[in-house]
Amino acid sequence: LAALPDEVLSQIPDTMVEVTTFGTLTLQLSTIPKHRTENWSKLKSVLTKTVASVMVKSPIAGHGIEVELLTFAGQSFRWRRSLGESVIEDENDQVALSSLQSRAKRRASSSQQLQFNMKIPARCDASCQSVGGYLGHDAFDELESHLQYYVTSGVV
């Protein structure tokens, strides 16, 4: 596609690619709610909506952005309750969580790490489709720049 003239490239329709990524942000909070409480659930909701709302502002982001929070300040967001049972952790988190729990004791520190996964449907135009490597590389780069702008500027 790269060798095609601009007038031909302009006629190539955009395609949608799904960008799947892992991210880590360092946040500074004066207090952190206790794990698995109502306030912890509220924090999860606020953080999820904040990350999603930033990514929705990207001009190439499509509908259906998914944000999955993994951990914050060493505490897992991946848990669920079964009726009549105690909390059940996802099996994949058991090993990671044990190593993170030692860091959780430092919850009063000035900064905490938020780890998350995202799936972002992204519009990939002709130039994005023509870049060597893999389809959507430009889309990923643009989305990463978009997130970095909002993180460094503090604008939400």
JORANOR-V188608 format. One record per residue. N is the residue number from 0. RES is the residue in three letters. SS is DSSP state (H for helix, E for strand, C for the rest). PSI is psi as a letter, one per 40 degrees, with the letter a starting at -180 (* if undefined). OMEGA is omega in radians with two decimals (NA if undefined). Layout:
# JORANOR-V188608
n=N res=RES ss=SS psi=PSI omega=OMEGA
n=N res=RES ss=SS psi=PSI omega=OMEGA
This chain:
# JORANOR-V188608
n=0 res=LEU ss=C psi=d omega=-3.05
n=1 res=ALA ss=C psi=d omega=-3.09
n=2 res=ALA ss=C psi=e omega=-3.13
n=3 res=LEU ss=C psi=i omega=3.10
n=4 res=PRO ss=C psi=i omega=-3.11
n=5 res=ASP ss=H psi=d omega=-3.11
n=6 res=GLU ss=H psi=d omega=3.07
n=7 res=VAL ss=H psi=d omega=3.12
n=8 res=LEU ss=H psi=d omega=-3.11
n=9 res=SER ss=C psi=e omega=3.14
n=10 res=GLN ss=C psi=e omega=3.12
n=11 res=ILE ss=C psi=h omega=-3.08
n=12 res=PRO ss=C psi=i omega=3.04
n=13 res=ASP ss=C psi=i omega=3.03
n=14 res=THR ss=E psi=i omega=3.11
n=15 res=MET ss=E psi=h omega=3.03
n=16 res=VAL ss=E psi=i omega=3.07
n=17 res=GLU ss=E psi=h omega=3.11
n=18 res=VAL ss=E psi=h omega=3.10
n=19 res=THR ss=E psi=h omega=-3.03
n=20 res=THR ss=E psi=i omega=3.04
n=21 res=PHE ss=E psi=h omega=3.14
n=22 res=GLY ss=E psi=i omega=3.06
n=23 res=THR ss=E psi=h omega=3.06
n=24 res=LEU ss=E psi=i omega=3.03
n=25 res=THR ss=E psi=h omega=-3.11
n=26 res=LEU ss=E psi=i omega=3.08
n=27 res=GLN ss=C psi=h omega=3.11
n=28 res=LEU ss=C psi=i omega=3.14
n=29 res=SER ss=C psi=d omega=3.08
n=30 res=THR ss=C psi=i omega=3.09
n=31 res=ILE ss=C psi=h omega=3.12
n=32 res=PRO ss=C psi=i omega=3.10
n=33 res=LYS ss=C psi=i omega=-3.11
n=34 res=HIS ss=C psi=i omega=3.07
n=35 res=ARG ss=C psi=f omega=3.03
n=36 res=THR ss=C psi=i omega=3.10
n=37 res=GLU ss=H psi=d omega=3.12
n=38 res=ASN ss=H psi=d omega=3.07
n=39 res=TRP ss=H psi=d omega=3.10
n=40 res=SER ss=H psi=d omega=3.09
n=41 res=LYS ss=H psi=d omega=3.10
n=42 res=LEU ss=H psi=d omega=3.11
n=43 res=LYS ss=H psi=d omega=-3.14
n=44 res=SER ss=H psi=d omega=-3.13
n=45 res=VAL ss=H psi=d omega=-3.13
n=46 res=LEU ss=H psi=d omega=3.12
n=47 res=THR ss=H psi=d omega=-3.13
n=48 res=LYS ss=H psi=d omega=3.14
n=49 res=THR ss=H psi=d omega=3.13
n=50 res=VAL ss=H psi=d omega=-3.14
n=51 res=ALA ss=H psi=d omega=-3.10
n=52 res=SER ss=H psi=d omega=3.06
n=53 res=VAL ss=H psi=d omega=-3.08
n=54 res=MET ss=H psi=d omega=3.12
n=55 res=VAL ss=H psi=d omega=-3.13
n=56 res=LYS ss=C psi=e omega=3.11
n=57 res=SER ss=C psi=h omega=-3.13
n=58 res=PRO ss=C psi=e omega=-3.13
n=59 res=ILE ss=C psi=e omega=-3.11
n=60 res=ALA ss=E psi=h omega=3.08
n=61 res=GLY ss=C psi=a omega=3.12
n=62 res=HIS ss=C psi=i omega=3.05
n=63 res=GLY ss=C psi=f omega=3.08
n=64 res=ILE ss=C psi=h omega=3.10
n=65 res=GLU ss=E psi=h omega=3.08
n=66 res=VAL ss=E psi=h omega=3.08
n=67 res=GLU ss=E psi=h omega=3.08
n=68 res=LEU ss=E psi=h omega=-3.12
n=69 res=LEU ss=E psi=d omega=3.14
n=70 res=THR ss=E psi=i omega=2.99
n=71 res=PHE ss=E psi=h omega=-3.13
n=72 res=ALA ss=C psi=f omega=3.08
n=73 res=GLY ss=C psi=e omega=-3.12
n=74 res=GLN ss=E psi=h omega=-3.09
n=75 res=SER ss=E psi=i omega=2.99
n=76 res=PHE ss=C psi=e omega=-3.02
n=77 res=ARG ss=C psi=g omega=3.08
n=78 res=TRP ss=E psi=i omega=3.13
n=79 res=ARG ss=E psi=i omega=3.09
n=80 res=ARG ss=E psi=i omega=2.97
n=81 res=SER ss=C psi=i omega=-3.12
n=82 res=LEU ss=C psi=h omega=3.10
n=83 res=GLY ss=C psi=e omega=-3.13
n=84 res=GLU ss=C psi=i omega=3.07
n=85 res=SER ss=C psi=i omega=-3.11
n=86 res=VAL ss=E psi=h omega=3.11
n=87 res=ILE ss=E psi=h omega=3.07
n=88 res=GLU ss=E psi=i omega=2.97
n=89 res=ASP ss=C psi=h omega=-3.09
n=90 res=GLU ss=H psi=d omega=-3.11
n=91 res=ASN ss=H psi=d omega=-3.09
n=92 res=ASP ss=H psi=e omega=-3.04
n=93 res=GLN ss=H psi=d omega=-3.11
n=94 res=VAL ss=H psi=d omega=-3.12
n=95 res=ALA ss=H psi=d omega=-3.08
n=96 res=LEU ss=H psi=d omega=-3.12
n=97 res=SER ss=H psi=d omega=3.11
n=98 res=SER ss=H psi=d omega=-3.14
n=99 res=LEU ss=H psi=d omega=-3.08
n=100 res=GLN ss=H psi=d omega=3.10
n=101 res=SER ss=H psi=d omega=3.11
n=102 res=ARG ss=H psi=d omega=-3.12
n=103 res=ALA ss=H psi=d omega=3.13
n=104 res=LYS ss=C psi=e omega=3.12
n=105 res=ARG ss=C psi=f omega=-3.05
n=106 res=ARG ss=C psi=d omega=-3.12
n=107 res=ALA ss=C psi=e omega=-3.13
n=108 res=SER ss=C psi=i omega=-3.02
n=109 res=SER ss=C psi=e omega=3.12
n=110 res=SER ss=C psi=i omega=-3.10
n=111 res=GLN ss=E psi=i omega=-3.13
n=112 res=GLN ss=E psi=h omega=2.99
n=113 res=LEU ss=E psi=h omega=3.08
n=114 res=GLN ss=E psi=h omega=-3.07
n=115 res=PHE ss=E psi=i omega=2.99
n=116 res=ASN ss=E psi=i omega=3.05
n=117 res=MET ss=E psi=i omega=2.93
n=118 res=LYS ss=E psi=h omega=-3.06
n=119 res=ILE ss=E psi=h omega=2.98
n=120 res=PRO ss=E psi=h omega=-3.07
n=121 res=ALA ss=E psi=i omega=3.09
n=122 res=ARG ss=E psi=h omega=-3.13
n=123 res=CYS ss=E psi=h omega=-3.12
n=124 res=ASP ss=C psi=a omega=-3.07
n=125 res=ALA ss=H psi=d omega=-3.14
n=126 res=SER ss=H psi=d omega=3.08
n=127 res=CYS ss=H psi=d omega=-3.13
n=128 res=GLN ss=H psi=d omega=-3.03
n=129 res=SER ss=H psi=e omega=-3.13
n=130 res=VAL ss=C psi=h omega=3.09
n=131 res=GLY ss=C psi=i omega=-3.12
n=132 res=GLY ss=C psi=b omega=3.14
n=133 res=TYR ss=C psi=i omega=-3.13
n=134 res=LEU ss=C psi=h omega=3.09
n=135 res=GLY ss=C psi=e omega=3.14
n=136 res=HIS ss=H psi=d omega=3.10
n=137 res=ASP ss=H psi=d omega=3.12
n=138 res=ALA ss=H psi=d omega=3.10
n=139 res=PHE ss=H psi=d omega=-3.13
n=140 res=ASP ss=H psi=d omega=-3.13
n=141 res=GLU ss=H psi=d omega=3.11
n=142 res=LEU ss=H psi=d omega=3.11
n=143 res=GLU ss=H psi=d omega=3.10
n=144 res=SER ss=H psi=d omega=3.13
n=145 res=HIS ss=H psi=d omega=3.14
n=146 res=LEU ss=H psi=d omega=3.14
n=147 res=GLN ss=H psi=d omega=3.11
n=148 res=TYR ss=H psi=d omega=-3.10
n=149 res=TYR ss=H psi=d omega=3.13
n=150 res=VAL ss=H psi=d omega=-3.08
n=151 res=THR ss=H psi=d omega=-3.13
n=152 res=SER ss=H psi=d omega=-3.11
n=153 res=GLY ss=C psi=e omega=3.14
n=154 res=VAL ss=C psi=h omega=3.08
n=155 res=VAL ss=C psi=* omega=NA
